[in-house]
């Protein structure tokens, strides 16, 4: 049980990091597009 809970915690942490990374990339691309326009 403990191992399964830890694995789930790590998965959520990784998903959270990926989610933030995707948002950061999207904001950066949006800023570049606005700068070009």
Secondary structure, 3 states (H helix, E strand, C coil): CHHHHHHHHHHHHHHHHHHHHHHHHHHHHHHHHHHHC
